[in-house]
Amino acid sequence: MTKLEKIDSKLTKLDDIEKDVAEIKNNVARLELKVKDLDTLKHRVDDIEQSVNFVSVSYEDFKADKSKIEKEINMMKAQLDKHSPVFEKLQLDNVNLRESVVDLRCRSMRDNLVFTNIPEAPLEECEKVLRDFIKHELHMDSDPIKFKRVHRIGRKNYQAGPDARPRPLIARFLYTHERDAVKGAAKRLKGTNYSINEQFPEEVGKYRREVLMPLLREARNSGKKAHISVDRLFIDNVPQKPAIPPPYRAPQQSSSAQPKPSRA
């Protein structure tokens, strides 16, 4: 082999070596990337371990707080059970007190009548207006009738026009029999815009309108005799127990707690 051929052979080997070195470098680079990925993965694992440790600590804290809260709840339940009879008695006393107040208000209003749609005039004398109404519309002698007080209810609207609806007029009679006579004459107002009604506390009036009156009309449409006494419905003289009881009365009420009956 000539010297030139030897040199050429060596150059070829060097090329092969360079290729091998280049491949080794590439492999090393790839390994370095994998090592970096492993480092990143290790950091992530470390983060996960820290999170797991945090969750574990938080869970233990939660268990401790839960146990503490359960103890407090049990203590509160024990106190509630201890005071429950007192609370129930207070509730019952409150209902009974409310019922008594409603009954007292009913009794205080039992001599009152409410007259609606009687024309209202400025500077009017309410008692004179009512006496004229009784005389001309009810055809009764109003002179002997004695009133404790006659007045309008509601705020007066000074800007209202002539077509404004007049405020109701309330009369408190001195004698019950005179009040009953005027109330009995209300049937003469049939076909007019006037009306005469008993006065009741707001809660009683609402119960009469929303619960008892529909039942009253239904009974009368069926040909039965029906009337309402304060907040009790009678059909053929038998007291009824509507599905909806008065919300202001105790669940079990004695007959002595009822206001004195008056037909409506």
VEXGUTOR-278272 format. One record per residue: residue in three letters; x, y, z of N, C-alpha, C, O in turn. Coordinates in steps of 0.2 Angstrom, whole numbers, padded with zeros to 4 digits, always signed. Layout:
VEXGUTOR-278272
AlaXYZXYZXYZXYZ;...
***
This chain:
VEXGUTOR-278272
Met+0004-0006+0000+0000+0000+0000+0004+0006+0000+0009+0007+0004;Thr+0003+0011-0004+0007+0017-0005+0005+0021+0001+0000+0021+0005;Lys+0010+0026+0002+0009+0031+0007+0002+0035+0006-0001+0036+0011;Leu+0001+0037+0000-0006+0040-0001-0012+0036+0001-0017+0039+0003;Glu-0011+0030-0001-0017+0026+0001-0018+0025+0009-0024+0025+0011;Lys-0012+0025+0012-0013+0025+0019-0016+0031+0022-0020+0031+0027;Ile-0014+0037+0019-0016+0043+0022-0024+0043+0020-0028+0045+0025;Asp-0026+0041+0015-0033+0041+0013-0037+0036+0018-0043+0038+0019;Ser-0034+0031+0019-0037+0026+0024-0038+0029+0031-0044+0028+0034;Lys-0033+0033+0033-0034+0036+0039-0039+0041+0040-0043+0042+0044;Leu-0039+0045+0034-0045+0050+0034-0052+0047+0034-0056+0050+0037;Thr-0052+0042+0030-0059+0038+0031-0061+0036+0038-0066+0037+0040;Lys-0056+0034+0041-0057+0032+0048-0059+0038+0053-0063+0037+0057;Leu-0055+0043+0051-0057+0049+0055-0064+0052+0054-0067+0054+0058;Asp-0066+0051+0047-0073+0053+0046-0078+0049+0050-0083+0051+0053;Asp-0076+0042+0050-0080+0037+0054-0081+0039+0061-0086+0039+0065;Ile-0075+0041+0064-0074+0043+0071-0078+0049+0072-0082+0050+0077;Glu-0078+0054+0067-0082+0060+0068-0089+0059+0069-0093+0062+0072;Lys-0091+0054+0064-0098+0052+0064-0100+0049+0071-0106+0051+0073;Asp-0096+0045+0073-0097+0042+0080-0098+0047+0085-0102+0046+0090;Val-0093+0051+0085-0093+0057+0090-0099+0061+0090-0102+0062+0095;Ala-0101+0063+0084-0107+0067+0083-0113+0063+0085-0118+0066+0089;Glu-0113+0056+0084-0119+0052+0086-0119+0052+0094-0124+0052+0097;Ile-0113+0051+0097-0112+0051+0104-0115+0058+0107-0118+0058+0112;Lys-0113+0063+0104-0115+0070+0106-0122+0070+0106-0125+0073+0111;Asn-0125+0068+0101-0133+0068+0100-0136+0064+0106-0141+0066+0109;Asn-0133+0058+0107-0136+0054+0112-0135+0057+0119-0140+0057+0123;Val-0129+0060+0120-0128+0064+0127-0133+0070+0127-0136+0071+0133;Ala-0134+0073+0122-0139+0079+0122-0146+0076+0124-0150+0079+0128;Arg-0148+0071+0121-0154+0068+0122-0155+0066+0130-0160+0066+0133;Leu-0149+0063+0132-0149+0061+0139-0149+0067+0144-0153+0066+0149;Glu-0146+0072+0142-0147+0078+0146-0154+0081+0146-0156+0083+0151;Leu-0157+0080+0140-0164+0083+0140-0168+0078+0145-0173+0080+0149;Lys-0167+0072+0145-0171+0067+0149-0169+0068+0156-0174+0068+0161;Val-0163+0070+0158-0161+0071+0164-0165+0078+0167-0167+0078+0173;Lys-0165+0083+0162-0169+0089+0164-0176+0087+0165-0179+0090+0170;Asp-0179+0083+0161-0186+0081+0162-0187+0077+0169-0192+0078+0172;Leu-0182+0073+0170-0182+0070+0177-0182+0075+0182-0185+0074+0188;Asp-0178+0080+0182-0177+0085+0187-0184+0088+0188-0186+0090+0193;Thr-0187+0090+0182-0193+0093+0182-0199+0089+0185-0203+0091+0189;Leu-0198+0083+0183-0203+0078+0186-0202+0077+0194-0207+0077+0198;Lys-0196+0077+0196-0194+0077+0203-0197+0083+0206-0200+0082+0212;His-0196+0089+0203-0199+0095+0207-0207+0094+0207-0210+0096+0212;Arg-0210+0091+0202-0217+0091+0202-0219+0086+0208-0224+0087+0211;Val-0215+0080+0208-0216+0075+0213-0216+0079+0220-0220+0077+0225;Asp-0210+0083+0221-0209+0086+0227-0215+0091+0229-0218+0091+0234;Asp-0218+0094+0223-0223+0099+0224-0230+0095+0227-0233+0097+0231;Ile-0230+0089+0223-0236+0085+0225-0236+0082+0232-0241+0082+0236;Glu-0229+0080+0234-0229+0078+0241-0230+0083+0246-0233+0082+0251;Gln-0228+0090+0244-0229+0095+0249-0237+0096+0249-0240+0098+0254;Ser-0240+0096+0243-0248+0097+0243-0251+0091+0247-0256+0093+0251;Val-0249+0085+0246-0252+0080+0250-0251+0081+0257-0255+0079+0261;Asn-0245+0083+0259-0243+0084+0266-0248+0090+0269-0250+0090+0274;Phe-0249+0095+0265-0253+0101+0267-0260+0098+0268-0264+0100+0272;Val-0262+0094+0263-0269+0092+0263-0270+0087+0269-0275+0087+0273;Ser-0265+0083+0271-0265+0079+0276-0266+0083+0283-0270+0081+0287;Val-0262+0088+0283-0262+0093+0289-0269+0096+0290-0272+0096+0295;Ser-0271+0098+0284-0278+0102+0284-0283+0097+0286-0288+0099+0289;Tyr-0283+0091+0283-0288+0086+0285-0288+0085+0293-0293+0084+0296;Glu-0282+0084+0295-0281+0083+0303-0284+0089+0306-0288+0088+0311;Asp-0283+0095+0304-0286+0101+0307-0293+0101+0306-0297+0103+0311;Phe-0296+0099+0300-0303+0099+0299-0306+0094+0304-0311+0095+0307;Lys-0303+0088+0305-0306+0083+0310-0306+0086+0317-0311+0084+0320;Ala-0301+0089+0319-0301+0092+0325-0306+0097+0326-0310+0098+0331;Asp-0307+0102+0321-0312+0107+0321-0319+0103+0321-0324+0106+0324;Lys-0320+0098+0317-0326+0095+0316-0328+0092+0323-0334+0092+0325;Ser-0323+0089+0326-0325+0086+0333-0327+0091+0338-0331+0090+0342;Lys-0323+0097+0338-0325+0103+0342-0332+0105+0341-0336+0107+0345;Ile-0334+0106+0334-0340+0108+0332-0346+0104+0335-0351+0106+0337;Glu-0344+0097+0334-0349+0092+0336-0350+0092+0343-0356+0092+0346;Lys-0345+0094+0347-0346+0094+0354-0350+0100+0356-0355+0100+0360;Glu-0349+0106+0352-0353+0112+0354-0360+0111+0352-0365+0113+0355;Ile-0361+0107+0346-0368+0106+0344-0372+0102+0349-0378+0103+0351;Asn-0368+0097+0352-0371+0093+0357-0373+0096+0363-0378+0095+0366;Met-0369+0101+0365-0370+0105+0371-0376+0110+0369-0380+0111+0374;Met-0376+0113+0363-0382+0117+0362-0389+0113+0362-0394+0115+0364;Lys-0388+0107+0359-0394+0102+0359-0397+0101+0366-0403+0101+0367;Ala-0392+0100+0370-0393+0098+0377-0397+0104+0380-0402+0104+0384;Gln-0394+0110+0379-0397+0116+0382-0404+0117+0379-0409+0119+0382;Leu-0405+0116+0372-0411+0117+0369-0416+0112+0372-0422+0114+0373;Asp-0414+0106+0373-0419+0101+0376-0421+0103+0383-0426+0102+0385;Lys-0416+0106+0386-0417+0108+0393-0422+0114+0393-0427+0114+0398;His-0422+0119+0388-0426+0124+0388-0432+0123+0384-0437+0128+0383;Ser-0433+0118+0380-0438+0117+0376-0445+0117+0379-0449+0121+0376;Pro-0446+0114+0385-0453+0115+0388-0455+0122+0389-0460+0124+0389;Val-0450+0126+0392-0451+0133+0393-0453+0137+0387-0457+0141+0387;Phe-0449+0135+0381-0450+0138+0375-0457+0137+0372-0461+0141+0370;Glu-0459+0130+0373-0466+0128+0370-0471+0132+0375-0476+0134+0372;Lys-0470+0133+0381-0475+0136+0385-0475+0143+0383-0481+0146+0383;Leu-0470+0146+0382-0470+0154+0380-0474+0154+0373-0477+0159+0372;Gln-0473+0149+0368-0476+0150+0362-0484+0149+0363-0488+0153+0361;Leu-0486+0145+0368-0493+0144+0369-0496+0150+0373-0501+0152+0371;Asp-0492+0153+0377-0494+0159+0381-0495+0165+0376-0499+0169+0376;Asn-0490+0165+0371-0490+0170+0366-0497+0170+0362-0500+0175+0360;Val-0498+0163+0360-0504+0162+0356-0511+0164+0360-0515+0167+0358;Asn-0511+0162+0366-0516+0163+0371-0517+0171+0372-0523+0173+0372;Leu-0511+0174+0373-0512+0181+0374-0514+0185+0367-0518+0189+0368;Arg-0512+0183+0362-0514+0186+0355-0522+0184+0355-0526+0189+0353;Glu-0524+0178+0356-0531+0177+0356-0535+0181+0361-0541+0184+0359;Ser-0533+0182+0367-0536+0187+0372-0536+0194+0369-0542+0197+0370;Val-0531+0196+0366-0531+0203+0363-0536+0204+0358-0540+0209+0358;Val-0536+0199+0353-0541+0199+0348-0548+0199+0351-0553+0203+0348;Asp-0550+0195+0356-0556+0195+0359-0558+0201+0362-0564+0204+0361;Leu-0553+0204+0366-0555+0211+0369-0556+0216+0363-0560+0220+0364;Arg-0552+0216+0358-0554+0221+0353-0560+0220+0349-0564+0224+0348;Cys-0562+0213+0349-0569+0212+0346-0574+0215+0351-0579+0218+0348;Arg-0573+0214+0357-0578+0216+0362-0579+0224+0362-0584+0227+0362;Ser-0573+0227+0361-0573+0234+0361-0576+0237+0355-0578+0243+0355;Met-0577+0233+0349-0580+0235+0343-0587+0233+0342-0590+0234+0337;Arg-0589+0229+0347-0596+0226+0345-0602+0230+0345-0607+0229+0342;Asp-0601+0237+0348-0606+0242+0347-0605+0246+0341-0608+0251+0341;Asn-0600+0245+0337-0598+0249+0331-0602+0246+0325-0602+0240+0324;Leu-0603+0251+0320-0605+0249+0313-0601+0253+0309-0600+0259+0310;Val-0600+0250+0303-0596+0254+0298-0601+0255+0292-0604+0251+0289;Phe-0601+0262+0290-0606+0264+0285-0601+0266+0279-0597+0270+0280;Thr-0602+0263+0273-0598+0265+0267-0602+0269+0262-0608+0268+0261;Asn-0598+0273+0258-0601+0276+0252-0605+0282+0254-0609+0284+0250;Ile-0606+0284+0260-0610+0290+0262-0606+0296+0260-0600+0297+0262;Pro-0608+0300+0256-0605+0306+0253-0601+0310+0258-0604+0311+0264;Glu-0595+0312+0257-0591+0316+0262-0591+0323+0259-0590+0325+0254;Ala-0591+0328+0264-0591+0335+0263-0586+0338+0267-0585+0336+0273;Pro-0583+0344+0265-0578+0347+0269-0582+0350+0275-0587+0353+0275;Leu-0578+0350+0281-0581+0353+0287-0588+0350+0289-0592+0354+0292;Glu-0589+0344+0288-0595+0341+0289-0595+0339+0297-0590+0338+0300;Glu-0602+0338+0299-0603+0336+0306-0605+0328+0305-0610+0327+0303;Cys-0600+0324+0307-0601+0317+0305-0608+0314+0308-0611+0310+0305;Glu-0609+0316+0314-0615+0313+0317-0622+0315+0314-0626+0312+0313;Lys-0622+0322+0312-0627+0324+0308-0628+0321+0301-0634+0319+0299;Val-0622+0320+0298-0622+0316+0292-0625+0309+0292-0629+0307+0288;Leu-0623+0306+0298-0626+0299+0299-0633+0299+0301-0637+0295+0298;Arg-0635+0304+0305-0643+0304+0307-0647+0305+0300-0652+0302+0300;Asp-0645+0310+0296-0648+0311+0290-0648+0305+0285-0654+0303+0282;Phe-0643+0301+0285-0643+0295+0281-0648+0290+0284-0651+0287+0280;Ile-0648+0289+0291-0652+0284+0294-0660+0286+0293-0664+0282+0291;Lys-0661+0292+0293-0668+0295+0292-0670+0294+0285-0676+0291+0284;His-0666+0296+0280-0668+0296+0273-0667+0289+0269-0671+0287+0265;Glu-0662+0286+0271-0660+0279+0267-0663+0273+0271-0665+0268+0268;Leu-0663+0273+0278-0665+0268+0281-0673+0268+0284-0676+0264+0286;His-0675+0275+0283-0682+0276+0284-0683+0275+0292-0688+0271+0294;Met-0679+0277+0296-0679+0276+0303-0679+0283+0307-0676+0288+0304;Asp-0682+0284+0312-0682+0290+0316-0675+0290+0320-0674+0286+0324;Ser-0671+0294+0318-0664+0294+0320-0663+0298+0326-0658+0298+0330;Asp-0668+0302+0328-0667+0307+0334-0666+0304+0340-0662+0306+0344;Pro-0670+0298+0342-0669+0295+0348-0662+0291+0349-0660+0289+0354;Ile-0659+0290+0343-0653+0285+0344-0647+0289+0347-0646+0295+0345;Lys-0644+0286+0351-0638+0289+0355-0632+0286+0353-0631+0280+0353;Phe-0627+0290+0351-0620+0288+0349-0615+0290+0354-0616+0295+0357;Lys-0610+0286+0355-0604+0288+0359-0600+0292+0355-0597+0297+0357;Arg-0599+0290+0348-0595+0294+0344-0596+0292+0337-0598+0286+0335;Val-0595+0297+0332-0596+0296+0325-0590+0299+0322-0589+0305+0323;His-0587+0295+0317-0581+0299+0314-0579+0295+0308-0581+0289+0307;Arg-0575+0298+0303-0573+0295+0297-0566+0291+0299-0563+0293+0304;Ile-0565+0286+0295-0558+0283+0296-0554+0283+0290-0557+0283+0284;Gly-0548+0283+0291-0543+0284+0285-0541+0292+0285-0544+0296+0287;Arg-0535+0292+0281-0533+0299+0280-0537+0303+0275-0538+0300+0270;Lys-0538+0309+0276-0542+0313+0272-0538+0315+0266-0532+0318+0267;Asn-0540+0315+0260-0536+0317+0254-0539+0324+0252-0544+0324+0249;Tyr-0535+0329+0253-0538+0336+0252-0537+0337+0245-0541+0342+0242;Gln-0534+0333+0241-0533+0335+0234-0538+0330+0229-0538+0330+0223;Ala-0542+0326+0233-0546+0322+0229-0552+0326+0226-0554+0331+0228;Gly-0554+0324+0220-0559+0327+0216-0566+0325+0219-0567+0321+0224;Pro-0571+0328+0216-0578+0327+0218-0580+0319+0217-0585+0317+0220;Asp-0577+0316+0212-0578+0309+0211-0574+0304+0216-0575+0298+0215;Ala-0570+0306+0220-0567+0302+0225-0571+0298+0229-0576+0301+0231;Arg-0569+0292+0231-0573+0288+0235-0573+0291+0242-0567+0292+0245;Pro-0579+0292+0246-0579+0294+0253-0576+0289+0257-0576+0283+0256;Arg-0573+0292+0263-0570+0287+0268-0576+0284+0272-0581+0287+0273;Pro-0575+0278+0274-0580+0275+0278-0582+0279+0285-0577+0282+0287;Leu-0588+0278+0287-0590+0282+0293-0591+0277+0298-0595+0272+0297;Ile-0588+0277+0304-0589+0273+0310-0593+0276+0315-0592+0282+0317;Ala-0598+0272+0317-0603+0275+0323-0602+0270+0329-0603+0264+0328;Arg-0601+0273+0334-0601+0269+0341-0607+0270+0344-0608+0276+0347;Phe-0612+0265+0345-0618+0266+0348-0618+0266+0355-0614+0262+0358;Leu-0622+0269+0359-0623+0269+0366-0626+0263+0368-0625+0260+0373;Tyr-0632+0261+0364-0636+0255+0366-0635+0250+0361-0636+0251+0355;Thr-0634+0244+0363-0634+0238+0358-0640+0237+0354-0640+0235+0348;His-0646+0238+0357-0652+0237+0354-0653+0242+0348-0656+0240+0343;Glu-0651+0248+0349-0651+0253+0344-0646+0251+0338-0648+0252+0332;Arg-0641+0249+0340-0636+0247+0335-0639+0241+0331-0638+0241+0325;Asp-0642+0236+0334-0645+0230+0331-0650+0232+0326-0651+0229+0321;Ala-0654+0237+0328-0660+0239+0324-0657+0243+0318-0660+0241+0312;Val-0652+0247+0318-0649+0250+0312-0646+0244+0308-0647+0245+0302;Lys-0643+0240+0311-0640+0234+0307-0645+0230+0303-0644+0228+0298;Gly-0651+0229+0307-0656+0225+0304-0659+0229+0298-0662+0226+0293;Ala-0659+0235+0298-0662+0239+0293-0658+0240+0287-0660+0243+0282;Ala-0652+0237+0287-0647+0237+0281-0650+0234+0275-0648+0236+0269;Lys-0655+0229+0276-0658+0226+0270-0661+0231+0265-0663+0229+0260;Arg-0663+0237+0268-0667+0242+0264-0662+0245+0259-0664+0249+0255;Leu-0655+0244+0260-0650+0247+0256-0649+0243+0249-0645+0244+0245;Lys-0653+0237+0249-0651+0233+0243-0653+0236+0237-0658+0240+0236;Gly-0648+0236+0232-0648+0239+0226-0645+0246+0226-0645+0249+0220;Thr-0642+0248+0231-0639+0254+0232-0631+0253+0233-0629+0247+0233;Asn-0627+0259+0233-0620+0258+0234-0618+0258+0241-0612+0257+0243;Tyr-0623+0259+0245-0622+0260+0252-0621+0253+0255-0624+0248+0253;Ser-0618+0252+0261-0617+0246+0265-0616+0247+0272-0613+0253+0274;Ile-0619+0243+0276-0618+0243+0283-0615+0237+0286-0618+0231+0284;Asn-0609+0237+0289-0606+0231+0292-0603+0232+0299-0602+0237+0301;Glu-0603+0226+0302-0600+0226+0309-0592+0228+0308-0589+0227+0303;Gln-0589+0230+0313-0582+0232+0313-0579+0226+0317-0581+0224+0323;Phe-0573+0224+0314-0569+0219+0318-0562+0221+0317-0560+0225+0313;Pro-0557+0218+0321-0550+0219+0321-0548+0216+0314-0551+0212+0311;Glu-0543+0219+0311-0540+0218+0304-0539+0210+0303-0542+0208+0298;Glu-0536+0206+0308-0535+0199+0307-0542+0195+0307-0542+0190+0303;Val-0547+0198+0311-0553+0194+0310-0557+0196+0304-0560+0191+0301;Gly-0557+0202+0302-0560+0204+0295-0557+0200+0290-0560+0198+0285;Lys-0550+0199+0290-0547+0196+0284-0549+0188+0284-0550+0186+0279;Tyr-0550+0185+0290-0551+0178+0290-0559+0177+0288-0560+0173+0285;Arg-0563+0182+0290-0570+0182+0288-0570+0182+0280-0574+0178+0277;Arg-0567+0187+0277-0567+0188+0270-0564+0182+0266-0567+0180+0261;Glu-0558+0180+0268-0555+0175+0264-0557+0168+0265-0556+0163+0261;Val-0559+0166+0271-0561+0159+0273-0568+0158+0274-0571+0153+0271;Leu-0571+0162+0278-0578+0161+0280-0583+0163+0275-0588+0159+0274;Met-0582+0169+0272-0587+0171+0267-0588+0166+0261-0594+0165+0259;Pro-0583+0164+0258-0584+0159+0253-0588+0153+0255-0592+0150+0251;Leu-0587+0150+0261-0591+0144+0264-0598+0146+0265-0602+0142+0264;Leu-0599+0153+0268-0606+0155+0269-0610+0155+0262-0615+0153+0262;Arg-0607+0158+0257-0610+0158+0251-0612+0152+0248-0617+0150+0245;Glu-0607+0147+0249-0608+0140+0246-0614+0137+0250-0618+0133+0246;Ala-0614+0138+0256-0619+0135+0260-0626+0137+0258-0631+0134+0257;Arg-0626+0144+0257-0633+0147+0256-0635+0145+0249-0641+0145+0247;Asn-0630+0145+0244-0632+0143+0237-0635+0136+0237-0638+0134+0232;Ser-0633+0132+0242-0635+0125+0243-0642+0124+0246-0645+0119+0248;Gly-0645+0130+0248-0651+0131+0251-0651+0130+0259-0656+0128+0262;Lys-0645+0130+0262-0644+0129+0269-0644+0136+0272-0643+0141+0269;Lys-0646+0136+0279-0646+0142+0283-0639+0143+0286-0636+0138+0289;Ala-0636+0149+0285-0629+0150+0287-0628+0157+0289-0631+0161+0286;His-0624+0158+0294-0622+0164+0297-0615+0164+0300-0613+0159+0302;Ile-0612+0170+0301-0606+0170+0304-0606+0174+0310-0609+0180+0310;Ser-0604+0171+0316-0603+0175+0322-0596+0176+0324-0592+0172+0325;Val-0594+0183+0323-0587+0185+0324-0583+0181+0319-0582+0183+0313;Asp-0580+0176+0321-0575+0172+0317-0577+0164+0317-0573+0160+0315;Arg-0584+0163+0318-0586+0156+0318-0592+0156+0313-0596+0160+0313;Leu-0592+0150+0309-0597+0149+0304-0602+0144+0307-0600+0139+0309;Phe-0608+0146+0306-0614+0141+0308-0618+0139+0302-0620+0144+0298;Ile-0619+0133+0301-0623+0130+0295-0629+0126+0298-0627+0121+0302;Asp-0635+0129+0297-0641+0125+0300-0640+0125+0308-0641+0120+0311;Asn-0637+0131+0311-0636+0131+0318-0631+0127+0321-0630+0126+0327;Val-0627+0123+0316-0621+0119+0319-0615+0122+0317-0613+0124+0312;Pro-0611+0123+0323-0604+0127+0322-0600+0122+0317-0599+0116+0318;Gln-0596+0126+0313-0592+0122+0308-0584+0123+0310-0582+0127+0314;Lys-0580+0118+0308-0573+0118+0309-0570+0119+0302-0568+0114+0299;Pro-0569+0125+0299-0566+0125+0292-0559+0122+0292-0555+0121+0297;Ala-0557+0120+0286-0550+0117+0286-0544+0122+0288-0539+0120+0290;Ile-0546+0128+0287-0541+0133+0289-0544+0137+0295-0548+0141+0295;Pro-0541+0135+0301-0543+0139+0307-0540+0146+0308-0536+0148+0304;Pro-0543+0150+0312-0541+0156+0313-0534+0156+0316-0532+0153+0320;Pro-0529+0160+0312-0522+0159+0314-0520+0163+0321-0515+0161+0324;Tyr-0525+0166+0323-0524+0170+0330-0527+0166+0336-0526+0169+0341;Arg-0529+0160+0335-0532+0157+0340-0528+0151+0342-0525+0148+0338;Ala-0528+0149+0348-0525+0143+0350-0528+0137+0347-0534+0137+0346;Pro-0524+0131+0346-0527+0125+0343-0533+0122+0346-0537+0120+0343;Gln-0533+0123+0353-0539+0120+0357-0541+0126+0361-0538+0128+0366;Gln-0547+0129+0359-0550+0134+0363-0556+0132+0366-0560+0128+0364;Ser-0557+0135+0372-0563+0134+0376-0569+0138+0373-0568+0144+0371;Ser-0575+0136+0374-0581+0140+0372-0581+0147+0376-0584+0151+0373;Ser-0579+0147+0382-0579+0153+0386-0575+0158+0383-0576+0164+0384;Ala-0570+0156+0379-0565+0162+0376-0569+0165+0370-0566+0170+0367;Gln-0574+0163+0368-0578+0165+0362-0581+0172+0363-0584+0172+0369;Pro-0581+0177+0359-0584+0183+0360-0592+0182+0360-0594+0177+0357;Lys-0596+0186+0363-0603+0186+0362-0605+0185+0355-0604+0190+0351;Pro-0609+0180+0353-0611+0180+0346-0616+0185+0344-0619+0188+0348;Ser-0615+0187+0338-0619+0192+0335-0620+0190+0327-0614+0189+0324;Arg-0625+0190+0324-0626+0187+0318-0623+0192+0313-0624+0198+0314;Ala-0621+0189+0307-0618+0193+0302-0621+0191+0295-0619+0193+0290;
***
